Amino acid sequence: MLVGLFRTILFLVIFYYLFKILGRLALPFLVKKGAQRMQNQQQQAYQQYRQQQKQQEGKVTIQQEPKNSSTQSAKAKNSEGEYVDFEEVN
């Protein structure tokens, strides 16, 4: 029973140092790869955005609301009233 306890402790210590050493070797590599992947994704997103902006440059679009909803929205705007800022005086 005592031998099994020592063997378990020995395995835990060996695995701890093994993971510690492997972590020091592999972790910087994994972090570098992750940073490069994120940078590539950001560059692709920026390039897509720039292409979209170049395509839309100078393009004018006018969107008109249907006549039914425009009268309802006008009524809603008129019924809202004005906002008046006030200060309470004691």
N, CA and C atoms as an extended XYZ file, in Angstrom:
270
Properties=species:S:1:pos:R:3:atomname:S:1:resname:S:1:resid:I:1 pbc="F F F"
N         0.821       -1.178        0.000 N   MET     1
C         0.000        0.000        0.000 CA  MET     1
C         0.877        1.258        0.000 C   MET     1
N         1.905        1.247        0.765 N   LEU     2
C         2.812        2.384        0.828 CA  LEU     2
C         3.588        2.532       -0.480 C   LEU     2
N         3.914        1.394       -1.123 N   VAL     3
C         4.638        1.428       -2.386 CA  VAL     3
C         3.746        2.045       -3.476 C   VAL     3
N         2.442        1.729       -3.468 N   GLY     4
C         1.498        2.284       -4.438 CA  GLY     4
C         1.372        3.796       -4.277 C   GLY     4
N         1.394        4.268       -3.028 N   LEU     5
C         1.321        5.706       -2.769 CA  LEU     5
C         2.551        6.409       -3.315 C   LEU     5
N         3.740        5.844       -3.062 N   PHE     6
C         4.972        6.453       -3.575 CA  PHE     6
C         4.999        6.438       -5.102 C   PHE     6
N         4.526        5.338       -5.693 N   ARG     7
C         4.498        5.235       -7.141 CA  ARG     7
C         3.564        6.298       -7.732 C   ARG     7
N         2.391        6.505       -7.114 N   THR     8
C         1.440        7.520       -7.578 CA  THR     8
C         2.041        8.914       -7.469 C   THR     8
N         2.679        9.200       -6.355 N   ILE     9
C         3.323       10.506       -6.169 CA  ILE     9
C         4.429       10.699       -7.193 C   ILE     9
N         5.222        9.653       -7.456 N   LEU    10
C         6.292        9.728       -8.439 CA  LEU    10
C         5.722       10.022       -9.830 C   LEU    10
N         4.647        9.332      -10.217 N   PHE    11
C         4.024        9.585      -11.521 CA  PHE    11
C         3.481       11.015      -11.614 C   PHE    11
N         2.877       11.490      -10.544 N   LEU    12
C         2.358       12.858      -10.559 CA  LEU    12
C         3.481       13.876      -10.719 C   LEU    12
N         4.590       13.672      -10.043 N   VAL    13
C         5.719       14.588      -10.148 CA  VAL    13
C         6.316       14.535      -11.550 C   VAL    13
N         6.456       13.342      -12.100 N   ILE    14
C         7.003       13.200      -13.458 CA  ILE    14
C         6.088       13.876      -14.470 C   ILE    14
N         4.780       13.626      -14.381 N   PHE    15
C         3.846       14.253      -15.313 CA  PHE    15
C         3.834       15.768      -15.148 C   PHE    15
N         3.945       16.265      -13.910 N   TYR    16
C         3.974       17.705      -13.672 CA  TYR    16
C         5.163       18.339      -14.391 C   TYR    16
N         6.348       17.789      -14.199 N   TYR    17
C         7.533       18.371      -14.838 CA  TYR    17
C         7.519       18.173      -16.352 C   TYR    17
N         6.970       17.048      -16.804 N   LEU    18
C         6.862       16.804      -18.246 CA  LEU    18
C         5.956       17.855      -18.905 C   LEU    18
N         4.795       18.104      -18.308 N   PHE    19
C         3.897       19.118      -18.855 CA  PHE    19
C         4.494       20.517      -18.728 C   PHE    19
N         5.218       20.760      -17.677 N   LYS    20
C         5.853       22.057      -17.489 CA  LYS    20
C         6.875       22.322      -18.595 C   LYS    20
N         7.703       21.326      -18.889 N   ILE    21
C         8.718       21.466      -19.938 CA  ILE    21
C         8.059       21.581      -21.311 C   ILE    21
N         7.080       20.712      -21.576 N   LEU    22
C         6.382       20.772      -22.864 CA  LEU    22
C         5.618       22.087      -23.019 C   LEU    22
N         5.075       22.588      -21.927 N   GLY    23
C         4.373       23.866      -21.972 CA  GLY    23
C         5.301       25.000      -22.336 C   GLY    23
N         6.506       24.983      -21.808 N   ARG    24
C         7.471       26.031      -22.129 CA  ARG    24
C         7.915       25.960      -23.583 C   ARG    24
N         7.939       24.776      -24.140 N   LEU    25
C         8.344       24.628      -25.533 CA  LEU    25
C         7.187       24.888      -26.498 C   LEU    25
N         6.019       24.374      -26.177 N   ALA    26
C         4.903       24.403      -27.117 CA  ALA    26
C         4.036       25.658      -26.982 C   ALA    26
N         3.911       26.216      -25.794 N   LEU    27
C         3.014       27.343      -25.589 CA  LEU    27
C         3.390       28.566      -26.419 C   LEU    27
N         4.652       28.975      -26.479 N   PRO    28
C         4.972       30.125      -27.341 CA  PRO    28
C         4.640       29.871      -28.816 C   PRO    28
N         4.851       28.660      -29.270 N   PHE    29
C         4.516       28.309      -30.648 CA  PHE    29
C         3.016       28.424      -30.882 C   PHE    29
N         2.214       27.910      -29.953 N   LEU    30
C         0.764       27.963      -30.097 CA  LEU    30
C         0.244       29.398      -30.029 C   LEU    30
N         0.824       30.199      -29.150 N   VAL    31
C         0.402       31.594      -29.037 CA  VAL    31
C         0.749       32.351      -30.313 C   VAL    31
N         1.932       32.099      -30.849 N   LYS    32
C         2.352       32.767      -32.081 CA  LYS    32
C         1.421       32.394      -33.235 C   LYS    32
N         1.081       31.110      -33.347 N   LYS    33
C         0.176       30.659      -34.411 CA  LYS    33
C        -1.201       31.304      -34.251 C   LYS    33
N        -1.689       31.374      -33.023 N   GLY    34
C        -2.990       31.997      -32.778 CA  GLY    34
C        -2.985       33.471      -33.130 C   GLY    34
N        -1.905       34.169      -32.790 N   ALA    35
C        -1.805       35.593      -33.112 CA  ALA    35
C        -1.740       35.796      -34.627 C   ALA    35
N        -1.008       34.958      -35.323 N   GLN    36
C        -0.939       35.065      -36.779 CA  GLN    36
C        -2.303       34.806      -37.413 C   GLN    36
N        -3.027       33.829      -36.895 N   ARG    37
C        -4.349       33.507      -37.426 CA  ARG    37
C        -5.299       34.688      -37.221 C   ARG    37
N        -5.254       35.292      -36.045 N   MET    38
C        -6.110       36.439      -35.780 CA  MET    38
C        -5.733       37.624      -36.672 C   MET    38
N        -4.450       37.837      -36.880 N   GLN    39
C        -3.993       38.925      -37.727 CA  GLN    39
C        -4.461       38.716      -39.168 C   GLN    39
N        -4.366       37.494      -39.654 N   ASN    40
C        -4.827       37.189      -41.015 CA  ASN    40
C        -6.328       37.425      -41.149 C   ASN    40
N        -7.093       37.040      -40.144 N   GLN    41
C        -8.533       37.253      -40.191 CA  GLN    41
C        -8.855       38.748      -40.216 C   GLN    41
N        -8.140       39.528      -39.421 N   GLN    42
C        -8.369       40.971      -39.405 CA  GLN    42
C        -8.001       41.606      -40.751 C   GLN    42
N        -6.908       41.155      -41.347 N   GLN    43
C        -6.508       41.685      -42.644 CA  GLN    43
C        -7.538       41.357      -43.717 C   GLN    43
N        -8.058       40.142      -43.696 N   GLN    44
C        -9.077       39.757      -44.671 CA  GLN    44
C       -10.348       40.576      -44.479 C   GLN    44
N       -10.740       40.787      -43.239 N   ALA    45
C       -11.935       41.575      -42.972 CA  ALA    45
C       -11.736       43.016      -43.439 C   ALA    45
N       -10.553       43.567      -43.219 N   TYR    46
C       -10.270       44.938      -43.653 CA  TYR    46
C       -10.272       45.038      -45.176 C   TYR    46
N        -9.694       44.042      -45.845 N   GLN    47
C        -9.676       44.056      -47.303 CA  GLN    47
C       -11.092       43.958      -47.867 C   GLN    47
N       -11.925       43.125      -47.268 N   GLN    48
C       -13.312       43.029      -47.721 CA  GLN    48
C       -14.041       44.347      -47.512 C   GLN    48
N       -13.776       44.995      -46.386 N   TYR    49
C       -14.403       46.280      -46.102 CA  TYR    49
C       -13.966       47.325      -47.128 C   TYR    49
N       -12.671       47.365      -47.427 N   ARG    50
C       -12.162       48.333      -48.399 CA  ARG    50
C       -12.743       48.084      -49.792 C   ARG    50
N       -12.856       46.812      -50.180 N   GLN    51
C       -13.443       46.495      -51.483 CA  GLN    51
C       -14.903       46.932      -51.530 C   GLN    51
N       -15.604       46.740      -50.444 N   GLN    52
C       -16.999       47.132      -50.376 CA  GLN    52
C       -17.119       48.653      -50.469 C   GLN    52
N       -16.223       49.355      -49.813 N   GLN    53
C       -16.263       50.814      -49.854 CA  GLN    53
C       -15.947       51.334      -51.254 C   GLN    53
N       -14.988       50.702      -51.946 N   LYS    54
C       -14.654       51.129      -53.302 CA  LYS    54
C       -15.813       50.896      -54.251 C   LYS    54
N       -16.536       49.808      -54.068 N   GLN    55
C       -17.675       49.517      -54.932 CA  GLN    55
C       -18.810       50.504      -54.687 C   GLN    55
N       -18.979       50.931      -53.439 N   GLN    56
C       -20.097       51.794      -53.106 CA  GLN    56
C       -19.767       53.273      -53.263 C   GLN    56
N       -18.538       53.602      -53.541 N   GLU    57
C       -18.146       54.999      -53.650 CA  GLU    57
C       -18.848       55.654      -54.832 C   GLU    57
N       -19.535       56.765      -54.571 N   GLY    58
C       -20.229       57.478      -55.628 CA  GLY    58
C       -21.611       56.932      -55.944 C   GLY    58
N       -22.016       55.882      -55.317 N   LYS    59
C       -23.317       55.277      -55.576 CA  LYS    59
C       -24.352       55.919      -54.647 C   LYS    59
N       -25.437       56.376      -55.208 N   VAL    60
C       -26.487       57.027      -54.432 CA  VAL    60
C       -27.739       56.173      -54.516 C   VAL    60
N       -28.326       55.891      -53.366 N   THR    61
C       -29.576       55.139      -53.345 CA  THR    61
C       -30.609       55.926      -52.557 C   THR    61
N       -31.836       55.908      -53.023 N   ILE    62
C       -32.934       56.580      -52.344 CA  ILE    62
C       -33.960       55.517      -52.009 C   ILE    62
N       -34.278       55.431      -50.736 N   GLN    63
C       -35.278       54.465      -50.303 CA  GLN    63
C       -36.534       55.228      -49.907 C   GLN    63
N       -37.643       54.861      -50.509 N   GLN    64
C       -38.903       55.516      -50.199 CA  GLN    64
C       -39.777       54.564      -49.407 C   GLN    64
N       -40.463       55.123      -48.422 N   GLU    65
C       -41.388       54.325      -47.637 CA  GLU    65
C       -42.709       54.186      -48.391 C   GLU    65
N       -43.424       53.108      -48.174 N   PRO    66
C       -44.758       52.996      -48.774 CA  PRO    66
C       -45.659       54.116      -48.257 C   PRO    66
N       -46.624       54.526      -49.049 N   LYS    67
C       -47.472       55.666      -48.690 CA  LYS    67
C       -48.274       55.406      -47.415 C   LYS    67
N       -48.691       54.178      -47.177 N   ASN    68
C       -49.480       53.875      -45.983 CA  ASN    68
C       -48.671       54.089      -44.716 C   ASN    68
N       -47.456       53.625      -44.698 N   SER    69
C       -46.646       53.746      -43.489 CA  SER    69
C       -46.132       55.162      -43.293 C   SER    69
N       -45.989       55.950      -44.374 N   SER    70
C       -45.481       57.316      -44.233 CA  SER    70
C       -46.502       58.191      -43.522 C   SER    70
N       -47.794       57.978      -43.750 N   THR    71
C       -48.796       58.785      -43.051 CA  THR    71
C       -48.851       58.401      -41.581 C   THR    71
N       -48.655       57.131      -41.283 N   GLN    72
C       -48.649       56.694      -39.890 CA  GLN    72
C       -47.439       57.231      -39.161 C   GLN    72
N       -46.290       57.244      -39.818 N   SER    73
C       -45.097       57.754      -39.165 CA  SER    73
C       -45.185       59.264      -38.970 C   SER    73
N       -45.835       59.974      -39.886 N   ALA    74
C       -46.008       61.418      -39.727 CA  ALA    74
C       -46.911       61.713      -38.537 C   ALA    74
N       -47.970       60.920      -38.369 N   LYS    75
C       -48.858       61.100      -37.216 CA  LYS    75
C       -48.114       60.825      -35.919 C   LYS    75
N       -47.279       59.807      -35.917 N   ALA    76
C       -46.520       59.471      -34.716 CA  ALA    76
C       -45.532       60.568      -34.372 C   ALA    76
N       -44.908       61.174      -35.377 N   LYS    77
C       -43.954       62.250      -35.126 CA  LYS    77
C       -44.657       63.472      -34.558 C   LYS    77
N       -45.847       63.768      -35.081 N   ASN    78
C       -46.576       64.943      -34.606 CA  ASN    78
C       -47.118       64.745      -33.200 C   ASN    78
N       -47.466       63.544      -32.804 N   SER    79
C       -48.057       63.300      -31.499 CA  SER    79
C       -47.010       63.181      -30.398 C   SER    79
N       -45.761       63.096      -30.754 N   GLU    80
C       -44.722       62.933      -29.734 CA  GLU    80
C       -44.533       64.200      -28.916 C   GLU    80
N       -44.629       65.349      -29.493 N   GLY    81
C       -44.423       66.593      -28.779 CA  GLY    81
C       -42.949       66.939      -28.699 C   GLY    81
N       -42.650       68.004      -27.953 N   GLU    82
C       -41.277       68.453      -27.831 CA  GLU    82
C       -40.743       68.088      -26.467 C   GLU    82
N       -39.449       67.917      -26.395 N   TYR    83
C       -38.797       67.645      -25.125 CA  TYR    83
C       -38.347       68.978      -24.543 C   TYR    83
N       -38.756       69.235      -23.320 N   VAL    84
C       -38.381       70.485      -22.662 CA  VAL    84
C       -37.555       70.121      -21.439 C   VAL    84
N       -36.354       70.618      -21.408 N   ASP    85
C       -35.473       70.386      -20.279 CA  ASP    85
C       -35.863       71.339      -19.157 C   ASP    85
N       -36.025       70.839      -17.956 N   PHE    86
C       -36.410       71.707      -16.851 CA  PHE    86
C       -35.527       71.423      -15.645 C   PHE    86
N       -35.556       72.347      -14.754 N   GLU    87
C       -34.754       72.237      -13.542 CA  GLU    87
C       -35.689       72.449      -12.363 C   GLU    87
N       -35.619       71.570      -11.391 N   GLU    88
C       -36.495       71.664      -10.244 CA  GLU    88
C       -35.933       72.684       -9.264 C   GLU    88
N       -36.794       73.602       -8.833 N   VAL    89
C       -36.373       74.658       -7.901 CA  VAL    89
C       -37.086       74.423       -6.583 C   VAL    89
N       -36.341       74.438       -5.492 N   ASN    90
C       -36.941       74.238       -4.152 CA  ASN    90
C       -37.242       75.534       -3.496 C   ASN    90
